[in-house]
Amino acid sequence: MNEYDLIVVGSGPAGRRAAIQAAKLDKKVLVIEQGRRVGGVSVHTGTIPSKTMRETALNLSGWRERGFYGKAYRVKQEISAEDLRRRLLITLDHEVEVLEHQFARNRVQHMRGKASFVSPDTMQVMRDDNETIHVVGKSILLAVGTRPFRPDYMPFDGKTVLDSDELLEIEQLPRSMVVIGAGVIGIEYATIFSALDTAVTVIDPKSTMLDFIDKEIVEDFIYQLRDRNMKLLLGQKAEKVERLPDGKVSVTVDTGRKIITDMVLFAAGRIGATDTLNLAAAGLEADSRGRLKVNPETFQTSVPHIFAAGDVVGFPSLASTSMEQGRIAARVAVGAIGMEPQKYFPYGIYAVPEISTCGLTEEEMKERGIPYECGIARFRETSRGHIMGLESGLLKLIFSLKTRRLLGVHIVGEGATELVHIGQAVLNLKGTVEYFVENTFNYPTLAEAYKIAGLDAWNRMGERPKDIATDTVQLTDTGTSTTVEESVKSEKKAAAK
């Protein structure tokens, strides 16, 4: 009764997608979740809460309308922490309900408890009533996610010095905040609170930030942050954090600077939640940050029938990629035919403003020695941008000069995480600059920026040379002759070289 084709530990994006995929293949699946409700970190303390907080902050603060009505404009004059939490709870309840229904519909069994290995194929589950159950899996997937890194030298108290999980439970909004760590999580929360008119200072020992993003996009992003008076102390280390008698916090930087603030958010990394799994009993070992090493194609660990997916395997640590990792791992685990994912996936940073990117950056193009051209469009150049009152926003396209193919799309500004999917599709379908020049976009839309950026690049690239002229294939659909152009010669030449 306690034997399963696949045991999944964790019900976040990777775990739930894996469980449902295996169940759809008529396999007996068990999901073990130690949290109070299913959903994992993504639903309860990570992706969904932070994005819900962002949306609430932008709506209540009137942030999107300030281009028209001025910086003093607010939808609600006095915004409280309870305002943010109310919408969050509604969203979380909905997410949990949807997930529980998916499990029920696909006959996925799930239980609440702490799981740990007894042997490579057996796990014990300690339930809340202290009852211990042993379960056996032909295959096991570890999708336990991560938790905030909490060093001993940081005086966490859950009120004035917090990690990113505790930030969701604050009782009042701070007038000032210091964020230690300029990674994705730190920057997202820093800009959200800045939009709520909190005075925010970001401290990070690195002299740069978001190094995996195209440099021009990061420069534009940093300009926008400083333009609204956010302080970015890059290349500086927070050496000492201490709580003061008056309830405030003092942060001393290695340059000698001292900052007095209402609240400190420590967001300098996360660690894999693997320490309670008794990995040694399964023949596994995690790295210093609690992460597991896997085969990037199958997501198998060093023990072939044990898989790992999601944030616990490290970069890119996205909910979207975690879902695909879980799906692929589940198919391999139950012996189904594996399907190779698309080469290019989008990366979204839900800061204010949003950043989203897909494909190669300009720096990577230079490193690989690929001749290229860029096209730039600013949202204020579009009619939709004027209608929305946008004063900023940038879309950048990178094309190969040899094949004219799109190789990178990078966006900073309103709706970036939605807009990027147009570029992602063209990237994966090997589209060229001509697609953007010749295609018709709805008007007025921000998506029209693709055409503007395409034309900007095309103006310097010129007409398509004859040696990469396209072959024409005639297709007939209900008696109508339609021409579909494919860059066949171009791709053949590129492959031959």
N, C-alpha and C positions, 0 to 999 in steps of 0.2 A: 504493500500500500504506500510505502514511503520511498519508492524508487521512481525516478523521473528521467526522461530523455534529456532534459535540460533544466538545471537549477540556475536561476539568476539571482545574484546578491545585489540588491539596489534597484530602485524603481524610477530612477531619473531618466533622462532622454535615451541613453544607451540601453539601460535595462528594460524599459517598457517596450522600446521598439524591437529589441531582440526577442522578448517573451512573446509578443504578438506575432512576429514573423514565424517563430518556431511553431506556435499554436496553429497558424494558418496552414502549416505543412503537416497538420494532424499529429503533432508530437505532444507528449505529456509534459507540461511545463509548470514549474513552481517559482514564484518570485518571493524572496525574503526581504523585508524592509524593516529596519529597526526604528524608523521614525514613527511618530504618532499616526501619520496618514501617508498614503502612497504619494509618490511624486518626486521624492528625493530633494536634493539641494536645489535643483533647477526650479521646482515649484514653490518651495517653502522659504528659501533664504537667498537664492541666486537670481537666475534669469528673470523669472516672472515677477518677483517682488521689486527688483531694481527697475525694470521697465515700466511696471505699474506706477511706481513712485515718480518716475520721470514724466510719464504722461499726465499724472495728477498735478505735478508741480507746474508743468507748462500750461495746463488748462486753467488752473486757479490763479496763477500769477499773470495770465494774459500775455505771456512771453511772445507768442506768435503774432500778436496784434500791435506790439510796441513800435513797429516800423511806421505805423500810421498814427497811433494815438500818443506816442511819447513814452519815455522810460518810466514815467510815474504811473502809467496805466496798469490796473489790476482788476481782474474779474471779482476777486474777493479781497477786501482790504486786509483783514486779519486771518492769515492762514496758520492753522495749528497742526501739530503732529497727528492729532486725531483725524483731521481732514485727510491726511495722507493714508493713515491706517484704515480708514473706513472703506475706501475703494479697494485697498489691497486685500482685505478680508473677503470682500465679495468676489474678487477675481480668483483668489485661491480656492474658495469653495467650489467655484465653477470648474476650475482645472481638475481638482480632485474628483469631482462628480463625473466628468468626462472620462477620466482615466479608469475609474472603477467600473464604469459602464463598458469600456473597451475590454477590460479584463473579463468581465462577466460574459460579454457577447462572444468572445473568442475562447471561453472556457479555460482561462489562465487561472490557476490556483495561486493564492498569495497568502502569506502569513506574516504576522508582526513578531519580531524578535531579533536578537543579536546572533549572527551566524559566525562560526569559526570552524576551521578544518580539524577533523579527527584523523583523516588519512586523505590521500590524493583524490578519492572519489566519494568520501563521506564527510558530511558537515553536521555539526550539532547546532541546534537553534535554542537559545535560552529565551523563553517567553516571559511576559510581564508577571505571570503568576508563578515564576520560578520553575515551571515545568520544562524539562529538557527533552527535545525531540531530535532523533537522528534521521537524516535523509541522505539518500544515495543518488548520485547523478551520473549518467553516462558521460555527460559533458557539463562543465560548470563555467559560468560567465561571471566575472567580477566586475561590477559596474558601480562601485561604492563611492565614486566621486572624490571630492576633496573638502577640506575645511580650512578656515583661515589660519595662517601661521601666527602663533602667539609666543614671541620670545619672552624669556623670563625677566629681562630688564625693562619691559614695558609695563607700567603700573595700571593694568586694565582694572576698571571698576564698573563697567557696564553703563555708566552715566556720562562721564566726562572724557574718559579714555576708552575707546571702543574698537572692536573689529567690525568687519562688514556685516556679520550676522546680527550683532547687537544693535547696529545702527537702525535696524527696522523696528526696534522696540523703544526708541527714544520718546520721552514724554513731552518735550517741547523743542521747538526749532531753535538752534543756536544763532546768535547774532554774528558770531565769528567762528571759524573752523580752520584747523590745520590738518591737512591730509598728508600722511607720510607714505610715499610710494606713488610714482607717476605711471604705474601700469594701467591696464584697461579698467580694472575695478576702481582703483583710486581716482582716475580721471573721470570716469562716469559719475561717481558720487560727488566729486568736487564740482563738476559743472552743473549737476542737478541742484545742489544747494546754492550755488552762485546765482542760478536762475530765480531762486527764492529770495534773492537779495542778501544772502549771508556773505560776509566778507571772508573769502577763502584764500588760503595760502597752501601751495603744494610744495613739498620738499622731497628731493630725490638725489641720491649720491651720483647718479649718472648725469652727464652733461647734456644728454639727449633723451628723448622720450618716444615711445611707440616706433622703435627702429624698424619694425617689419612693414611699416606703412611708407608709401612713396614720400620722399623728403619734401617735395613741393606742397603736398597735401598737409603734412604736419606743420610746415611753416605757416600756411594759411590758417590752420587751426589755432596755433599758438598766438598768432596775431589777433584773432577774434577774442581769445581768452584775455589777453592783456588789454585789449581795447575796452573790455568791460571791467577792468581793474582787478582781475585775478592776479595774485602774486605767484610767480613760478620761480622757486629757488632751486634750479637745476645745477648739478655738480656740487651740491652741498649736502652734508649729512647731519641728521638730527642726532646729536650726541647724548642729550639728556632730556627726559620728559618727567616733570614732577607736578603733582597736584598741589595747589596753593590753598591756604586756610580760607580764603574768600570764595572758594568753589571754582575758581578758574584754573587753568593749566599753563605752565611755563614750558616752552620748548626752546632749548639752547642748540644752536647750529654750530658746526665746527669752525665757521668763520668768525665766531664770537657774537653773532647776532642772537638776541633773545626775543621770542615772540610770546606774548600773553594772549590766550584765546579762551573761548568758552568751551570748546570741544576739540578733541584730537581723534581722528580716524586713522588707525594703523592698517594700511592696505598694502603691505610689502610682501606679497606672495601667499600661496596656499600650499598645503601638504596633502598627500593622498591619505584617505581614511582607511589605511590597511593595517594599522597597528593592532587591531583586535581580532584579526582573521586567523591568527596562528599559522602564518604562511609556511613556517618551517615544516609543519606536519604534512604539507602538500609538496614539499620540495621546492618552494619558491622563496625568493628574497627580493625585497623592495629596495630602492635606492635611498639616499639620505633624505629625500623629500617625500618618501612614502609612495613613490610611483613605481609602476611595473613596466618592464620592458617586454614588448611584443613584436611579432612579425607584422610589419605594416600592411601586408596584403591579406592576411588571414586573421590577425589579432590573437594568434595563439601565443601563449607564454612558453617558457622553456619546458613546461609539462604539457605535451600535445593536446590533451583533452580539457585543459583549463585555459580559458580565454579571458581577456580583459579589454574593456572598451570605455570610452568617455574620458573625462578629465583625469582619471587615475593613470592613464598612459601618457599624459603630458600634452604638449602643443598639438593642435591649436586650441584645445579646451573650449570648444564651442558647442552649444546645444545642438545646432544643426549637423555638425560633423559627427557628434557623438551618436546621434540617431542612426546615421549611415554606418558608423563603425559597429554599432550593436546589431544592425540588420545583417551586415556581411558576416560578422562573427557567428550569429545564430545559424545562418545558412551553412557555413562550413562545419559548425558543431554538429548539425543533424544530418550531414552528408548530402545536402542539396547542392545543386550547381551554383557556384559562386558567380556573381555579376560584378564586373569591374566598375567602380564609380567613375563619374566624369572627372577629367583631369583637373579642371578649374572649379573651385568652390569659393563662395563669397565670404568675406570676413566683415562682421558688423560690430561697430563700437557705438553703443547707445549713449553717447555723451550729448552735450548741448553745445554746439551742433553735432549731428550724427556724422560718423565716418564709415564708409564702406568701400571695400576694395576687392578686386578679383583679377587674377593673372599676375603678370610680371610688373615690377616697379621700374622706374627709369634707371635706378641704380643697378638693378639686376640686368637690364638691357646692356648697360655699359660693361658690366663684369663679364658678360657672355660674348661681347664683341658683336652684337647684332645691330646693324644699321637701322635706325628708327626715326620716326617723326611723331611729334605730339600734337594733339588738338585740344584746345582749351575753350570751355564755355562757362560763363558766369551766370548764375541764376537771375541776376538783375537784367541780363540781356533778353530774357524771355518775357513775354506778355504775362504769363502766369505768375512769374516772379514779382512783377509790378502789382498785380492784383492782390497777391498775398502780402505785399509790403516787405519783401525780402531785400535786405541790403547786402547780404553776403551769400556765399554758396558757390562752389566750384566743381566742375566736372572735367576730368582729364582722361583723354584716350591716347593710347600708345599703339602705333602701327609699325609693322615691319616694312622697310623700304623695298626689300627683296620680293616679298610675296604680297605686300599690301594688307596682310591679315591684321586684325585686331589682336594684340597680345596682352593688353592691360587696360583696366578701367578703374578709375579712382575718383571717389566723390567725397566732398565734405559739404554739409549743409542740410537743410530741411528735406526729409524724405530720402536720404541717401541709401538707407538699408532696403528701401523698396525699389528705387531706381536702378540699383546695381544689377538686378536680375535681367534687364534688357541686355546689358553688356555681357553678362555671364552666358546667356544663350548664344550670342553672336560668337563669343570666344570658343565655346565648346563645339559649335557648328562650323568653325573655321571661316567665319565671315570676314569680308574685307571692308576697307573704307568706303567703297561704293555703296554698301548697304545703307550706311547712314546718310550719304549724299542723296541717294535715289529713293529712299523709303519715305513714306508719308506718316507723320506723327499727328495724333490728335492736337488740336489747337483751340485754346491755349492750355498747354500743360508744361510741367517742368521737364518731362521726357523730351520735349523739343530741344533741350540742351544737347542731346546726342547729335542732332542734325547740325547744330551750330558748331560743336566741337569737331564733327566729321568734316564739315566744310573748312574749318580753320586748318586742319591737317591737309586736306586735299588741295587747298590753295598753294601749299608749298610742295606737295608731292606731285602735283600736276596730273594730267590724263594718264590713264592706264597704258603703259607701253605695249606695243604689238606683240612682244615676245611673251607676255603673260595674258594675251587675249583669252577670253573664255570660250570654252566649247558650249554649244547650245543643244539642249535636249528637248525634244518636242513631247509634251504630255497632252493627252486628250481626256477631258473630264466632261461627261454629258454633252459630247459633241463640240465643246469649245476648245480651240487650240490655245494652249498657254505655254509661254517660253520660260524655262527655268535655267538660269545661268549657274554654272559651277566652275570654279577656278581649277580645272583639271590640269592644264599644262603647268600652271604655277606650282601646284602641289607636287607634281611629278619631278619637276626640276629641283625643287627644294629638297625632296627626298633623295634624289640622285646625288646631290652635292653633299 
